[in-house]
Amino acid sequence: MGPQSSGKSTLLNHLFHTNFREMDAFKGRSQTTKGIWLARCVGIEPCTLVMDLEGNDGRERGEDDTAFERQAALFALAVSDIVLINMWCHDIGREHASNKPLLKTVFQVMMRLFSPRKTTLMFVIRDKTKTPLESLEPILREDVQKIWDSVPKPQAYKETPISEFFNVEVVALSSYEEKEEQFMEQVANLRQRFFHSIAPGGLAGDRRGVVPASGFSFSAQQIWKIIKENKDLDLPAHKVMVATVRCEEIANEKCGSFLENEEWREIEEAVKSHPVPKFGKRLSSIIDTYLSEYDAEATYFDEGVRMGRRKQLEEKLLQLVQPAYQLMLGHIRSGTLERFKEAFDAASSGGKGFAVAARECTENFMSHFDEACADAIIEQANWDSSDKRGKLQRDIDAHIATVCKTKLSELATAYETKLKEALDNPVAALLEEANDGTWPAIRQLLRRESEKAITSFSSALSGFEMDEETKEQMLSKLEAHAREVVESKAKEEAGKVLIHMKERFTTLFNYDSDVPRVWTGKEDIRAITRTARSSSLKLLSVMAAVRLDAELDNIEKTLSLALVDSKASSSSNKNMAPTSVDPLASSTWNEVPPSKTLLTPVQCKSLWRQFKQETEYAVTQAISAQEANKRNNNWLPPPWAIVALIVLGFNEFMTLLRNPLYLGVIFVGFLLVKALWVQLDIAGEFRNGALPGLLSLSTKFLPTVMNILRKLAEEGQKPTDTNTNTTQQNPPLASRSVRSGPNEYSEISSSASSEVTSSENGSEYSSPSWHKAE
């Protein structure tokens, strides 16, 4: 290995009798050996292979392509036992011409990539001058030692001397052109050293890690592959290195200036809280300013390096700007979403259909978002706002779905409420009537109101443009809700069936054509009771089950036979077997599913028993009132007593006829007795029994008599003119009394007694009966 056109191939051909191509000096100095050539040494034992490497520091490759020089040198050190380093005598002491940088790089990489082994480094000094070899050899050994000391080594070889890995030999040759004979003689002497070189003490006598000849080809291929893959050997040229360092400094300077830019800092701070107008244009202008400044300062450096660092600077500036850009897009997205919600709520509440409003608002505000994003775009960046756009679209769709769900729920709730209002009270009224036409009327009401609500609801749903399946589901749900309302109301009324039964019984029992019954003794209480209870049983049978499907059942018949006609059925079943089963001793009705049952047979039986117990008192009271009325109306004595009174009282009767004054006394006595009768309310006092009546009358009799006497005394002390006026005012009444018959006279007596009774409250009166008696 050595510099290009330094006579390497000529030395190898004379030293090993090979046939490598040599440079033609008469055609000029140029690259002769390209790549790495391999040949067998002729006449040297044992078999020895020699490699002729392409010269380094060549004009053809230039300063930008030095990687192959390092790769070839490293390959030579990795596979060879002896490395001849060809160098001119006047290059000793120089840095690059003496291959110092090359050896440093090769040593460093070799220590890392390959296991170190003993290699002979033979420095061949060409065109030796007058300087003695004894003076040149220490310089070369010192340079090699310095290179070894400066090379970074693995931890295991930190203190290892160079002699463990390399034998350093130095030989000198005269000029081939000026002293050819001396050169040939020196080469012949050097050739002798390669005979039996692997013997102990030979040039390659300390070999380690020997590879057999059969494995040399594979080993060389693997070593070359490792060398090619190692990037440490691709060191740039000097101008590239300078351009790299300087362009990087300029790029860092511009990046720092950008961070200190006041406008950028204002934008960065402002965008944290709100969108910044003209965001994209302002940042694009700032970035373009710093890129232009970089171009102006780095224009004279290597173009590849300059453009590469420019790209890095641009990417770094964009990285600094990207968080602000993302915040800006976030503000645009959130602002667009809020404005969409307001506009959509207004549009959906207006006259437009829901689906039309959603479609138009979505298209409008997505267009606004795209325009705002275009204004925020930074020219130097190729950023895509599709993520934010997609998120905005998802947010809009989610809001539309939420509003749609809410509106549909509100709409369905509104129609359900209307159905409930339309069905609740009518169903309750129909169930309270409870007759054979109750459930047909409820079914007709349910069908009419359901059809009306479904038609209106279907029209309202058309604005949502939903699929037919969903629409049918909602309509079916509304129809089912109508049935649930009816069933729920029926269950509610069934829970109050006992109250309704008692109310119906009371109405039918106590009223006759809306007129309160007076138990005079002529009424058939048994028949009235049977009719009222039969009607209550009808109500019980109607509320026992839900009949919205027009299915026939035997509930009424079963209840009637088991409850109302139980005596007749029991008398007719006396001859039957005693094991007959009670039809109400069950928790289900025949032909009625449990889901439609409101009152089970057992519950109906229990309710009927309680109903009879709670209505028995009203029947008993009616019977008692009827008997009491009969007793009160039966005031005449028996016929035999009347005959006895006529026979025995004939003399007294004739005495009264002979003396009319007795009649006046009797008449006055009658009026007094009548007044006491009315005043004391004797009939009312004896209504609760004889003993309580007597006790009550005993306490009230004396005060009442005293009150009547006091009133009579007051009447007697009034002035004469008052009596005259009273007499003048009463003749029509008196004349009417004279003309009337016995019945009219009794009415006048009753009126007088009533007037006496009213005088207890302090009102003054004049009785026509008393004037007549006067």
VOTORTOR-869672 format. One record per residue (C-alpha): residue number from 1; x, y, z. Coordinates in steps of 0.05 Angstrom, whole numbers, plus 5000, padded with zeros to 4 digits. Layout:
BEGIN
NODE	nr	xx	yy	zz
NODE	NUM	X	Y	Z
...
This chain:
BEGIN
NODE	nr	xx	yy	zz
NODE	1	5000	5000	5000
NODE	2	5023	5071	4987
NODE	3	5012	5135	4946
NODE	4	4989	5130	4874
NODE	5	5046	5126	4821
NODE	6	5098	5112	4876
NODE	7	5124	5049	4841
NODE	8	5086	4997	4882
NODE	9	5070	4950	4823
NODE	10	5142	4956	4797
NODE	11	5169	4936	4865
NODE	12	5121	4876	4871
NODE	13	5138	4850	4801
NODE	14	5213	4852	4815
NODE	15	5206	4826	4887
NODE	16	5156	4769	4875
NODE	17	5164	4759	4800
NODE	18	5090	4776	4790
NODE	19	5060	4808	4728
NODE	20	5021	4867	4756
NODE	21	5008	4924	4707
NODE	22	5059	4980	4714
NODE	23	5054	5053	4697
NODE	24	5082	5076	4630
NODE	25	5125	5136	4649
NODE	26	5128	5161	4577
NODE	27	5052	5169	4575
NODE	28	5048	5211	4638
NODE	29	5033	5198	4711
NODE	30	4964	5171	4722
NODE	31	4925	5117	4759
NODE	32	4948	5048	4737
NODE	33	4923	4999	4789
NODE	34	4848	5003	4803
NODE	35	4819	4964	4860
NODE	36	4856	4906	4892
NODE	37	4896	4855	4850
NODE	38	4918	4787	4875
NODE	39	4975	4742	4848
NODE	40	5018	4683	4869
NODE	41	5090	4696	4883
NODE	42	5136	4657	4834
NODE	43	5192	4616	4863
NODE	44	5179	4630	4936
NODE	45	5164	4574	4986
NODE	46	5117	4564	5020
NODE	47	5061	4586	4973
NODE	48	5053	4662	4982
NODE	49	4999	4708	4955
NODE	50	5011	4781	4942
NODE	51	4960	4837	4936
NODE	52	4972	4901	4896
NODE	53	4927	4957	4925
NODE	54	4902	5018	4888
NODE	55	4944	5077	4907
NODE	56	4917	5128	4956
NODE	57	4915	5204	4948
NODE	58	4901	5196	4874
NODE	59	4878	5251	4827
NODE	60	4825	5208	4795
NODE	61	4784	5197	4859
NODE	62	4798	5266	4887
NODE	63	4788	5289	4957
NODE	64	4714	5271	4961
NODE	65	4723	5196	4950
NODE	66	4772	5170	5001
NODE	67	4729	5115	5031
NODE	68	4757	5061	4985
NODE	69	4829	5078	5006
NODE	70	4811	5064	5078
NODE	71	4772	5002	5061
NODE	72	4829	4973	5020
NODE	73	4881	4989	5074
NODE	74	4837	4957	5128
NODE	75	4827	4896	5084
NODE	76	4902	4889	5074
NODE	77	4915	4892	5149
NODE	78	4859	4842	5164
NODE	79	4880	4787	5115
NODE	80	4956	4797	5106
NODE	81	5013	4772	5148
NODE	82	5061	4823	5119
NODE	83	5041	4894	5097
NODE	84	5091	4932	5054
NODE	85	5080	5007	5062
NODE	86	5112	5041	5002
NODE	87	5134	5113	5015
NODE	88	5184	5161	4985
NODE	89	5243	5183	5026
NODE	90	5227	5257	5022
NODE	91	5155	5244	5050
NODE	92	5182	5221	5117
NODE	93	5160	5272	5169
NODE	94	5099	5293	5130
NODE	95	5028	5281	5155
NODE	96	4986	5258	5095
NODE	97	5042	5235	5048
NODE	98	5068	5187	5101
NODE	99	4999	5155	5108
NODE	100	4991	5175	5182
NODE	101	4916	5192	5178
NODE	102	4903	5129	5138
NODE	103	4939	5085	5188
NODE	104	4904	5119	5247
NODE	105	4835	5106	5218
NODE	106	4853	5035	5199
NODE	107	4882	5018	5267
NODE	108	4821	5046	5303
NODE	109	4771	5008	5262
NODE	110	4812	4944	5261
NODE	111	4815	4942	5337
NODE	112	4739	4946	5339
NODE	113	4719	4900	5281
NODE	114	4770	4844	5283
NODE	115	4808	4804	5334
NODE	116	4879	4832	5335
NODE	117	4934	4786	5309
NODE	118	5008	4793	5297
NODE	119	5022	4830	5231
NODE	120	5089	4855	5202
NODE	121	5089	4927	5179
NODE	122	5148	4936	5132
NODE	123	5161	5008	5112
NODE	124	5197	5008	5044
NODE	125	5233	5075	5035
NODE	126	5240	5089	4961
NODE	127	5291	5134	4927
NODE	128	5334	5136	4989
NODE	129	5375	5200	4997
NODE	130	5440	5213	5033
NODE	131	5404	5212	5100
NODE	132	5427	5148	5135
NODE	133	5375	5094	5148
NODE	134	5394	5095	5222
NODE	135	5367	5166	5225
NODE	136	5303	5152	5186
NODE	137	5282	5088	5222
NODE	138	5271	5120	5291
NODE	139	5227	5173	5260
NODE	140	5182	5121	5229
NODE	141	5179	5079	5292
NODE	142	5162	5140	5333
NODE	143	5106	5160	5285
NODE	144	5077	5090	5288
NODE	145	5080	5091	5364
NODE	146	5044	5158	5367
NODE	147	4990	5133	5320
NODE	148	4981	5072	5365
NODE	149	4978	5113	5428
NODE	150	4925	5161	5399
NODE	151	4879	5106	5374
NODE	152	4819	5091	5420
NODE	153	4823	5019	5443
NODE	154	4775	4970	5476
NODE	155	4780	4964	5551
NODE	156	4818	4898	5545
NODE	157	4874	4929	5504
NODE	158	4881	4996	5539
NODE	159	4952	4981	5564
NODE	160	4974	4933	5509
NODE	161	5039	4954	5473
NODE	162	5041	4957	5397
NODE	163	5092	4900	5396
NODE	164	5036	4851	5415
NODE	165	5001	4864	5349
NODE	166	5053	4892	5300
NODE	167	5125	4880	5281
NODE	168	5154	4943	5251
NODE	169	5208	4934	5198
NODE	170	5243	4989	5157
NODE	171	5281	4978	5092
NODE	172	5308	5028	5042
NODE	173	5316	5021	4966
NODE	174	5354	5064	4917
NODE	175	5321	5100	4859
NODE	176	5297	5052	4806
NODE	177	5309	5103	4750
NODE	178	5376	5131	4772
NODE	179	5409	5071	4805
NODE	180	5374	5011	4773
NODE	181	5430	4961	4785
NODE	182	5435	4979	4858
NODE	183	5359	4977	4863
NODE	184	5356	4907	4833
NODE	185	5410	4882	4880
NODE	186	5374	4910	4941
NODE	187	5307	4879	4917
NODE	188	5341	4811	4908
NODE	189	5367	4814	4980
NODE	190	5297	4833	5004
NODE	191	5267	4774	4965
NODE	192	5310	4727	5005
NODE	193	5274	4747	5068
NODE	194	5207	4722	5041
NODE	195	5233	4651	5032
NODE	196	5207	4608	5089
NODE	197	5176	4670	5119
NODE	198	5131	4628	5165
NODE	199	5189	4594	5198
NODE	200	5206	4617	5269
NODE	201	5242	4683	5266
NODE	202	5216	4696	5195
NODE	203	5176	4756	5172
NODE	204	5110	4720	5186
NODE	205	5135	4672	5239
NODE	206	5089	4698	5295
NODE	207	5023	4685	5259
NODE	208	4959	4675	5300
NODE	209	4889	4656	5276
NODE	210	4914	4623	5213
NODE	211	4861	4609	5160
NODE	212	4870	4546	5116
NODE	213	4879	4558	5042
NODE	214	4812	4525	5028
NODE	215	4776	4577	5072
NODE	216	4814	4638	5048
NODE	217	4763	4657	4995
NODE	218	4704	4655	5043
NODE	219	4743	4690	5098
NODE	220	4764	4745	5051
NODE	221	4692	4755	5027
NODE	222	4665	4760	5099
NODE	223	4720	4809	5119
NODE	224	4706	4853	5058
NODE	225	4631	4851	5074
NODE	226	4644	4874	5145
NODE	227	4689	4930	5120
NODE	228	4638	4954	5069
NODE	229	4583	4957	5122
NODE	230	4626	4997	5170
NODE	231	4607	5071	5164
NODE	232	4667	5096	5204
NODE	233	4709	5090	5142
NODE	234	4665	5136	5100
NODE	235	4699	5199	5126
NODE	236	4685	5260	5084
NODE	237	4734	5302	5046
NODE	238	4766	5363	5078
NODE	239	4721	5415	5044
NODE	240	4661	5373	5061
NODE	241	4682	5371	5134
NODE	242	4692	5447	5134
NODE	243	4625	5458	5100
NODE	244	4591	5411	5149
NODE	245	4618	5447	5210
NODE	246	4607	5517	5184
NODE	247	4537	5504	5155
NODE	248	4517	5472	5220
NODE	249	4541	5533	5259
NODE	250	4502	5579	5213
NODE	251	4440	5536	5219
NODE	252	4445	5536	5296
NODE	253	4455	5611	5296
NODE	254	4392	5621	5253
NODE	255	4352	5574	5296
NODE	256	4373	5612	5359
NODE	257	4355	5678	5326
NODE	258	4287	5650	5308
NODE	259	4274	5631	5380
NODE	260	4290	5702	5402
NODE	261	4246	5733	5348
NODE	262	4195	5779	5381
NODE	263	4140	5767	5330
NODE	264	4147	5692	5336
NODE	265	4145	5696	5412
NODE	266	4082	5739	5408
NODE	267	4049	5690	5361
NODE	268	4070	5631	5404
NODE	269	4041	5663	5467
NODE	270	3977	5687	5434
NODE	271	3960	5621	5401
NODE	272	3957	5587	5469
NODE	273	3892	5623	5485
NODE	274	3859	5643	5419
NODE	275	3867	5637	5343
NODE	276	3917	5685	5311
NODE	277	3896	5722	5248
NODE	278	3941	5709	5187
NODE	279	3978	5656	5226
NODE	280	4005	5618	5165
NODE	281	4028	5679	5127
NODE	282	4064	5710	5186
NODE	283	4102	5647	5205
NODE	284	4118	5631	5133
NODE	285	4148	5700	5125
NODE	286	4190	5692	5189
NODE	287	4216	5623	5169
NODE	288	4230	5647	5098
NODE	289	4271	5705	5126
NODE	290	4317	5660	5166
NODE	291	4325	5610	5110
NODE	292	4344	5667	5063
NODE	293	4395	5691	5113
NODE	294	4423	5621	5118
NODE	295	4428	5616	5042
NODE	296	4464	5682	5039
NODE	297	4517	5662	5091
NODE	298	4527	5590	5067
NODE	299	4527	5603	4992
NODE	300	4602	5590	4983
NODE	301	4604	5523	5018
NODE	302	4595	5454	4988
NODE	303	4526	5451	4956
NODE	304	4508	5382	4981
NODE	305	4527	5398	5052
NODE	306	4495	5467	5047
NODE	307	4429	5440	5022
NODE	308	4429	5384	5072
NODE	309	4439	5431	5130
NODE	310	4387	5478	5101
NODE	311	4338	5421	5100
NODE	312	4355	5405	5172
NODE	313	4347	5478	5191
NODE	314	4280	5481	5157
NODE	315	4257	5418	5191
NODE	316	4281	5443	5259
NODE	317	4244	5510	5250
NODE	318	4182	5473	5229
NODE	319	4188	5428	5290
NODE	320	4190	5490	5334
NODE	321	4129	5518	5298
NODE	322	4088	5455	5295
NODE	323	4060	5457	5367
NODE	324	4034	5527	5353
NODE	325	4005	5503	5287
NODE	326	3970	5446	5323
NODE	327	3942	5495	5375
NODE	328	3918	5539	5318
NODE	329	3883	5481	5285
NODE	330	3853	5462	5353
NODE	331	3825	5533	5361
NODE	332	3797	5530	5290
NODE	333	3765	5463	5303
NODE	334	3735	5482	5370
NODE	335	3711	5549	5345
NODE	336	3680	5518	5283
NODE	337	3646	5465	5326
NODE	338	3616	5517	5373
NODE	339	3590	5560	5316
NODE	340	3562	5498	5283
NODE	341	3524	5479	5346
NODE	342	3493	5548	5351
NODE	343	3474	5550	5277
NODE	344	3449	5479	5277
NODE	345	3406	5489	5339
NODE	346	3375	5551	5307
NODE	347	3365	5515	5240
NODE	348	3336	5451	5270
NODE	349	3288	5492	5313
NODE	350	3264	5531	5252
NODE	351	3221	5509	5194
NODE	352	3274	5465	5162
NODE	353	3273	5390	5171
NODE	354	3325	5361	5218
NODE	355	3363	5322	5165
NODE	356	3365	5380	5116
NODE	357	3389	5428	5171
NODE	358	3443	5379	5192
NODE	359	3467	5368	5121
NODE	360	3469	5442	5102
NODE	361	3503	5464	5168
NODE	362	3554	5408	5162
NODE	363	3574	5426	5091
NODE	364	3576	5500	5108
NODE	365	3620	5495	5170
NODE	366	3666	5442	5141
NODE	367	3678	5491	5084
NODE	368	3693	5546	5136
NODE	369	3742	5499	5171
NODE	370	3778	5484	5106
NODE	371	3784	5559	5091
NODE	372	3811	5573	5161
NODE	373	3861	5516	5155
NODE	374	3884	5542	5088
NODE	375	3898	5610	5121
NODE	376	3938	5574	5176
NODE	377	3980	5533	5128
NODE	378	4056	5546	5131
NODE	379	4085	5548	5061
NODE	380	4150	5512	5079
NODE	381	4113	5454	5111
NODE	382	4075	5399	5078
NODE	383	4029	5387	5137
NODE	384	3961	5355	5130
NODE	385	3902	5379	5170
NODE	386	3861	5317	5155
NODE	387	3867	5291	5227
NODE	388	3836	5354	5255
NODE	389	3785	5354	5199
NODE	390	3767	5283	5213
NODE	391	3760	5297	5288
NODE	392	3716	5358	5272
NODE	393	3673	5314	5227
NODE	394	3667	5262	5281
NODE	395	3650	5315	5333
NODE	396	3597	5345	5287
NODE	397	3568	5276	5273
NODE	398	3567	5260	5347
NODE	399	3532	5326	5363
NODE	400	3481	5314	5308
NODE	401	3469	5244	5333
NODE	402	3461	5269	5405
NODE	403	3413	5324	5384
NODE	404	3375	5276	5339
NODE	405	3369	5226	5396
NODE	406	3347	5281	5444
NODE	407	3296	5310	5395
NODE	408	3269	5241	5378
NODE	409	3264	5225	5451
NODE	410	3228	5291	5465
NODE	411	3182	5281	5406
NODE	412	3166	5210	5427
NODE	413	3155	5233	5499
NODE	414	3109	5289	5475
NODE	415	3066	5241	5435
NODE	416	3066	5191	5492
NODE	417	3043	5246	5538
NODE	418	2988	5266	5490
NODE	419	2966	5194	5484
NODE	420	2965	5187	5560
NODE	421	2923	5251	5567
NODE	422	2876	5227	5512
NODE	423	2867	5157	5542
NODE	424	2874	5163	5617
NODE	425	2809	5198	5637
NODE	426	2764	5167	5583
NODE	427	2789	5097	5601
NODE	428	2777	5110	5675
NODE	429	2707	5136	5660
NODE	430	2691	5076	5617
NODE	431	2716	5028	5670
NODE	432	2675	5062	5723
NODE	433	2613	5052	5680
NODE	434	2631	4978	5674
NODE	435	2579	4947	5628
NODE	436	2580	4899	5569
NODE	437	2603	4953	5522
NODE	438	2661	4978	5565
NODE	439	2719	4940	5533
NODE	440	2693	4948	5461
NODE	441	2688	5022	5475
NODE	442	2759	5022	5503
NODE	443	2785	4984	5443
NODE	444	2751	5034	5396
NODE	445	2780	5092	5436
NODE	446	2850	5061	5435
NODE	447	2847	5048	5361
NODE	448	2823	5118	5345
NODE	449	2873	5155	5389
NODE	450	2931	5109	5367
NODE	451	2918	5119	5294
NODE	452	2913	5194	5303
NODE	453	2978	5197	5343
NODE	454	3016	5150	5296
NODE	455	2995	5190	5235
NODE	456	3018	5255	5267
NODE	457	3082	5223	5294
NODE	458	3099	5193	5226
NODE	459	3092	5261	5194
NODE	460	3138	5291	5247
NODE	461	3191	5237	5235
NODE	462	3194	5249	5161
NODE	463	3240	5309	5172
NODE	464	3292	5264	5203
NODE	465	3300	5222	5140
NODE	466	3312	5159	5179
NODE	467	3309	5089	5150
NODE	468	3242	5055	5147
NODE	469	3261	5001	5196
NODE	470	3279	5051	5251
NODE	471	3217	5091	5236
NODE	472	3173	5029	5240
NODE	473	3205	5012	5307
NODE	474	3189	5080	5335
NODE	475	3117	5078	5310
NODE	476	3109	5008	5339
NODE	477	3138	5032	5405
NODE	478	3086	5089	5406
NODE	479	3030	5041	5391
NODE	480	3055	4994	5446
NODE	481	3058	5053	5493
NODE	482	2984	5068	5480
NODE	483	2967	4996	5500
NODE	484	3011	5004	5561
NODE	485	2973	5067	5581
NODE	486	2907	5031	5577
NODE	487	2933	4970	5614
NODE	488	2966	5014	5667
NODE	489	2902	5053	5677
NODE	490	2863	4988	5681
NODE	491	2911	4962	5734
NODE	492	2904	5027	5772
NODE	493	2828	5024	5770
NODE	494	2829	4950	5788
NODE	495	2867	4969	5851
NODE	496	2808	5014	5870
NODE	497	2754	4965	5848
NODE	498	2727	4956	5918
NODE	499	2716	5031	5924
NODE	500	2681	5033	5856
NODE	501	2637	4973	5875
NODE	502	2615	5007	5940
NODE	503	2601	5073	5904
NODE	504	2560	5037	5851
NODE	505	2522	4998	5904
NODE	506	2508	5062	5944
NODE	507	2484	5098	5882
NODE	508	2436	5043	5861
NODE	509	2413	5026	5931
NODE	510	2401	5095	5958
NODE	511	2376	5130	5894
NODE	512	2318	5116	5848
NODE	513	2326	5153	5782
NODE	514	2374	5204	5815
NODE	515	2322	5216	5871
NODE	516	2341	5194	5942
NODE	517	2300	5135	5966
NODE	518	2253	5144	6026
NODE	519	2242	5078	6060
NODE	520	2167	5084	6070
NODE	521	2156	5009	6077
NODE	522	2131	4996	6007
NODE	523	2201	4984	5975
NODE	524	2228	4914	5960
NODE	525	2295	4920	5994
NODE	526	2315	4849	5975
NODE	527	2304	4862	5901
NODE	528	2340	4930	5905
NODE	529	2398	4898	5941
NODE	530	2403	4842	5890
NODE	531	2402	4892	5832
NODE	532	2456	4936	5864
NODE	533	2501	4877	5880
NODE	534	2493	4848	5810
NODE	535	2514	4914	5780
NODE	536	2575	4916	5827
NODE	537	2591	4845	5806
NODE	538	2589	4867	5734
NODE	539	2640	4921	5751
NODE	540	2684	4869	5784
NODE	541	2681	4823	5724
NODE	542	2698	4880	5676
NODE	543	2760	4899	5717
NODE	544	2783	4828	5728
NODE	545	2822	4824	5661
NODE	546	2848	4867	5604
NODE	547	2808	4854	5540
NODE	548	2844	4894	5486
NODE	549	2844	4836	5436
NODE	550	2769	4823	5434
NODE	551	2777	4753	5461
NODE	552	2716	4721	5496
NODE	553	2720	4696	5567
NODE	554	2674	4667	5621
NODE	555	2695	4712	5679
NODE	556	2627	4745	5689
NODE	557	2590	4680	5685
NODE	558	2638	4646	5733
NODE	559	2633	4703	5783
NODE	560	2557	4705	5778
NODE	561	2550	4630	5789
NODE	562	2600	4629	5846
NODE	563	2579	4693	5883
NODE	564	2510	4719	5866
NODE	565	2475	4654	5849
NODE	566	2515	4614	5900
NODE	567	2452	4595	5941
NODE	568	2415	4569	5880
NODE	569	2476	4532	5855
NODE	570	2489	4503	5924
NODE	571	2416	4478	5930
NODE	572	2420	4448	5861
NODE	573	2486	4415	5878
NODE	574	2463	4382	5941
NODE	575	2454	4317	5905
NODE	576	2522	4322	5871
NODE	577	2586	4293	5898
NODE	578	2616	4332	5957
NODE	579	2682	4337	5922
NODE	580	2659	4393	5874
NODE	581	2713	4446	5867
NODE	582	2703	4520	5880
NODE	583	2712	4555	5812
NODE	584	2744	4615	5847
NODE	585	2796	4573	5884
NODE	586	2848	4588	5831
NODE	587	2900	4641	5814
NODE	588	2885	4641	5739
NODE	589	2824	4649	5695
NODE	590	2807	4600	5640
NODE	591	2824	4626	5570
NODE	592	2857	4688	5601
NODE	593	2934	4691	5602
NODE	594	2967	4714	5667
NODE	595	2995	4776	5632
NODE	596	2924	4800	5618
NODE	597	2897	4784	5688
NODE	598	2884	4843	5734
NODE	599	2846	4807	5790
NODE	600	2854	4733	5801
NODE	601	2794	4690	5820
NODE	602	2818	4686	5892
NODE	603	2825	4761	5896
NODE	604	2755	4770	5867
NODE	605	2726	4723	5919
NODE	606	2761	4761	5975
NODE	607	2739	4828	5947
NODE	608	2667	4805	5942
NODE	609	2667	4780	6014
NODE	610	2694	4847	6038
NODE	611	2644	4884	5993
NODE	612	2586	4846	6024
NODE	613	2610	4859	6094
NODE	614	2618	4934	6082
NODE	615	2550	4942	6047
NODE	616	2511	4899	6097
NODE	617	2505	4957	6144
NODE	618	2469	5000	6092
NODE	619	2419	4944	6079
NODE	620	2407	4935	6153
NODE	621	2397	5009	6163
NODE	622	2347	5011	6105
NODE	623	2307	4954	6136
NODE	624	2308	4988	6204
NODE	625	2285	5054	6173
NODE	626	2229	5018	6136
NODE	627	2204	4985	6200
NODE	628	2209	5049	6239
NODE	629	2169	5086	6185
NODE	630	2116	5033	6188
NODE	631	2111	5040	6263
NODE	632	2107	5116	6259
NODE	633	2052	5115	6207
NODE	634	2009	5064	6244
NODE	635	1979	5114	6296
NODE	636	1906	5093	6292
NODE	637	1879	5044	6346
NODE	638	1850	4978	6325
NODE	639	1778	4977	6297
NODE	640	1748	4945	6359
NODE	641	1778	5002	6400
NODE	642	1747	5054	6354
NODE	643	1678	5020	6361
NODE	644	1686	5017	6436
NODE	645	1704	5091	6439
NODE	646	1643	5110	6397
NODE	647	1596	5068	6441
NODE	648	1625	5087	6508
NODE	649	1637	5161	6490
NODE	650	1569	5175	6459
NODE	651	1544	5213	6521
NODE	652	1607	5256	6524
NODE	653	1601	5271	6450
NODE	654	1530	5294	6458
NODE	655	1551	5338	6518
NODE	656	1602	5372	6474
NODE	657	1549	5384	6421
NODE	658	1502	5415	6472
NODE	659	1556	5462	6500
NODE	660	1600	5492	6444
NODE	661	1646	5526	6495
NODE	662	1677	5458	6508
NODE	663	1696	5454	6435
NODE	664	1735	5520	6441
NODE	665	1771	5495	6502
NODE	666	1788	5430	6466
NODE	667	1811	5468	6404
NODE	668	1857	5512	6445
NODE	669	1884	5451	6480
NODE	670	1896	5418	6413
NODE	671	1935	5478	6389
NODE	672	1978	5476	6452
NODE	673	1991	5402	6445
NODE	674	2008	5411	6371
NODE	675	2057	5468	6388
NODE	676	2091	5425	6441
NODE	677	2094	5367	6391
NODE	678	2129	5410	6339
NODE	679	2172	5448	6389
NODE	680	2197	5384	6423
NODE	681	2204	5345	6358
NODE	682	2175	5284	6392
NODE	683	2177	5241	6328
NODE	684	2251	5255	6320
NODE	685	2267	5242	6393
NODE	686	2235	5173	6392
NODE	687	2269	5155	6327
NODE	688	2329	5129	6367
NODE	689	2287	5089	6415
NODE	690	2235	5098	6470
NODE	691	2281	5106	6531
NODE	692	2328	5157	6499
NODE	693	2267	5195	6474
NODE	694	2234	5198	6543
NODE	695	2299	5221	6576
NODE	696	2309	5276	6524
NODE	697	2236	5300	6529
NODE	698	2239	5302	6605
NODE	699	2295	5353	6602
NODE	700	2263	5396	6548
NODE	701	2189	5393	6568
NODE	702	2187	5445	6624
NODE	703	2230	5499	6589
NODE	704	2188	5492	6526
NODE	705	2122	5500	6565
NODE	706	2149	5561	6601
NODE	707	2172	5591	6535
NODE	708	2102	5582	6504
NODE	709	2068	5613	6565
NODE	710	2116	5673	6564
NODE	711	2100	5685	6490
NODE	712	2025	5682	6504
NODE	713	2033	5733	6561
NODE	714	2071	5780	6516
NODE	715	2017	5775	6463
NODE	716	1963	5792	6515
NODE	717	2000	5856	6537
NODE	718	2006	5887	6467
NODE	719	1969	5953	6453
NODE	720	1898	5951	6425
NODE	721	1916	5983	6359
NODE	722	1966	5928	6347
NODE	723	1912	5877	6360
NODE	724	1865	5916	6315
NODE	725	1916	5918	6258
NODE	726	1930	5845	6267
NODE	727	1856	5830	6265
NODE	728	1848	5871	6202
NODE	729	1906	5837	6169
NODE	730	1882	5766	6185
NODE	731	1809	5764	6162
NODE	732	1825	5734	6095
NODE	733	1861	5678	6128
NODE	734	1805	5669	6178
NODE	735	1752	5670	6125
NODE	736	1792	5620	6086
NODE	737	1795	5576	6148
NODE	738	1719	5581	6157
NODE	739	1707	5561	6085
NODE	740	1757	5504	6086
NODE	741	1741	5435	6107
NODE	742	1772	5391	6160
NODE	743	1837	5381	6121
NODE	744	1847	5455	6112
NODE	745	1836	5465	6185
NODE	746	1888	5415	6204
NODE	747	1938	5450	6158
NODE	748	1924	5516	6193
NODE	749	1937	5481	6259
NODE	750	2003	5455	6233
NODE	751	2022	5524	6209
NODE	752	2006	5553	6276
NODE	753	2048	5500	6311
NODE	754	2105	5516	6264
NODE	755	2098	5590	6280
NODE	756	2102	5573	6353
NODE	757	2163	5532	6341
NODE	758	2196	5589	6303
NODE	759	2182	5637	6360
NODE	760	2234	5600	6401
NODE	761	2287	5635	6360
NODE	762	2261	5704	6381
NODE	763	2216	5723	6323
NODE	764	2148	5754	6338
NODE	765	2085	5727	6305
NODE	766	2009	5728	6308
NODE	767	1970	5663	6302
NODE	768	1905	5666	6264
NODE	769	1880	5607	6306
NODE	770	1883	5649	6369
NODE	771	1843	5706	6338
NODE	772	1791	5656	6317
NODE	773	1788	5629	6387
NODE	774	1777	5699	6414
